[in-house]
Amino acid sequence: MSPSKFLSESRQTLGLAVPIIIGNVGQTLITMTDTMMVGRLGADSLGAAGFTGGLFFVFLIFGVGVLAPTSALFAQSHSRDEHEEGGHLLRHSLFAAALISFLLMGLLWGLKPLMAVMGQTPEIVALSQGFAPYLIASLLPSLLYQAYKQFTDGIGRVKIGMYVMLLCVLLNVLGNWIFIYGHWGFPAMGLNGSGLATLVCRWLMALLMMAYIHRHPEFKKYFAQKWTAYLHRGTLKMLFSLGIPNGLTYIFEVGAFTTSSILMGWLGAASLAAHQVSLNIASISFLVTVGIGAAGSIRVGAKMGLRQREEAHFAGRVALGLGAGYMLASAVFVFYARGWLAQVYTHDLQVLAYATQFLAVAAAFQFFDGIQAVAVGILRGLQDTKWPSILAFIAYWIVGLPMGYYLAFRQNMEGAGIWWGLFIGLFFTAIFLTVRFEKLIRRGGH
């Protein structure tokens, strides 16, 4: 591997990754500002927002995961200058996004009456009942935005989605200010105002992407085929056969961390608070490697579209190297700064003691967390989503969580045991997925 070739590939990967990462950070900023502004309404409103938002997020992340593999498909068609094929894929991915949205919205609406028996206080349940419909209705524009974003990311126009997301950060703050507290002649809606701001913001995101892509001359070449043409069953089957396993991979990982929070809650409020602080700190670094993985998916997909298997192999390895290198640096920083980082969130001495302990383990698993996040991405570039889903289930649910439970409650390691269980799950996931990539690329891809 020549240094010049490595630097060239690194620049191209990072050129795609940085705008995606900024967009991911923008999504996190929306959540943070929502929490801060709703927090002024009191503990019940904040609890209802967290409870309802957590339930909604599980469904949203599945939908996003289903659509994520399309970026590599768009990269393949773009590398071959098959613009009509790109338009064909976009039309079908938008239909898939709408179909998934309506199915998930129906499931969420069916769960709405069950909120009363999910162990929450009557005050939180009452607030959630009014807040939930806004979030449920926002699923459709959220996934339409994602379908368009996968298209623009796949053809290398990653800044479009980034700019729309950053604009939404500002619009969301403004919407919260108007609807939560009642400004510019609008009534003060409280928590429901935050839900309305979210719904309006997500529709604006979807409509901005739609308007830009369908009206800008740059994209006319993708729309030579009439959009009223019949949908192709084979194309939809391919999208869902790639997307559903990938969505399940997302669910298995999110579900594992959610379950770890439940287990931590059995150990007391201080352990749970420290767990949330530590997860929040670790997730900031994770956003970067998710962006690198998405960029790696595009680079590998583009090379495979040109049947350049060796180049695709190289692009995947560079992405893995970038993710591992970043996470190694992040791990060192988190380990040595863990006391200071925890104090940013809390001054409770017991919570600080637990958080400092958990962050030491988090520093250990960050390296493997970065590798597995990138590996999932580059495997999508090879149109491989089924085995990553199976491997993620085994690593998290057969190995990691049971081991965490055993260490925490049978070996009396308490919270640290749960975190070492997460470490073991991430370690196995990183190893399994990296080996899978190497074997698959040597066989010529999917």
C-alpha positions, 0 to 999 in steps of 0.5 A: 500500500503506497502512502500516496494511494492511502492518502488519496483514498482517505481524502475521498472517504473523509470528503464523503464522511465529514458532511454525513458526520455533521448531519449526524451531529445535527440530529443529536443537536435537535434531540439535545435542544428538545430536551433542554427546552422541554426540560423547562416545563418540569420533570413530568414533561421531560419524562414523557418526552424521553419515554415516548421518544425512546419508543418512537426511536426504535421504530424510526431507527428500523426504518432508517436501517431499511433504507440505508443500503440504497446509498451503495446501490445509488453509488454503483449506478452512479459510477457506471453513469446509469442515471436512469437506473438511479432514478428507477431506484429512487422511485422505488426507494421512495415507495418503500419509505412510504410503505414502511412508514405507514406500517410502522405508524400503524404499529405505533398507533396500536401501541399507544393505548398500551403506554398505560401499562408500561410502568410509567406514572399516570402524569407521564402517560397522560402527557405521552398520549397527547405527544405521541401522535405528533411523533407518529405522524412525523415518521413518514416525512422522516423516512422520505427525507432519508430516501432522498438523502441516501440518493444524494449521498450515494451519488456523492452530493453529501452536502445537500442532506447536511445543509438541510439537517443543519437548517432543521436544527435552527427551525426546530429551536424556533418551532419549539420557542413558538409552540411550546411557550406560545409566541407570535400569536400561537397558544402555549402548547407545552410538550405537545408544542415540541411534538408539533415543532418536530412534525413541521420540521421533518416535513420541511426537511422532506419537502426541501429535499424533494423540491431541490432534487426534482427541480434542480437541472443537475438531476434531470438526467435521473428522471427520464423515465416517467414516475407514473410507470409501474413499480417493479416487483423485483426491484422492491424485493431487492430493496427489502431483502437488503433493507430489512436485515440491515434494519434488524441489525440496527434494532439488535444493537439499539435493543442491546444498549436499551436492555443494558439500561434496564439491567442497570436500573436494577442496581439503583438510581445512581448506577443508572444515572452513571450509565446514561452519562457514560453512554452519552459520552461514548455515543458522541464518538460513535457518530463519527464512525457511523459517518465513516462507515456510510462513506465506506459503503459508498466508496465500496459500492462505487468500486464494485459498480465498476467491477474493481474488486481490488479497489473496493477491497482497498477502499474498505480497508482504508475506511476500517483504518480511519474508523479504528484510528479515530476510535483509538485516539478517542479511547485514549482521550476518554480514558484519561479525561473520564473524570472531567467528562463525567463532571460536565454532566453531574456533581453527584459523588456516587454517580461520578464514581460509577461513571468514572468506572464505566468510562474506563470500560467504554474507552476499552470498547470504543476501538471495537465499536468503531471497527464494527460500525465501519464494517457494517457500512462496507458490507452494505457496499457489498450488498451484504446485510443478512449475515451482519444481522445474524452476527449482531444478534449472536454477539449482542444477545447470545454472548454480550448481554448474558455475559453482562448479566452473569458478571454483574449479578453472579460475579458481583461486578455490578454495573462494571459487569454490564459494561464488560458484557457490552465490551464482549459483544462489541469485540465479537461483532467487530471480529466477525464482521471484519472477517466476513468482509475479508472473505466476501471481498476475496470471493468477488462480493455479494 
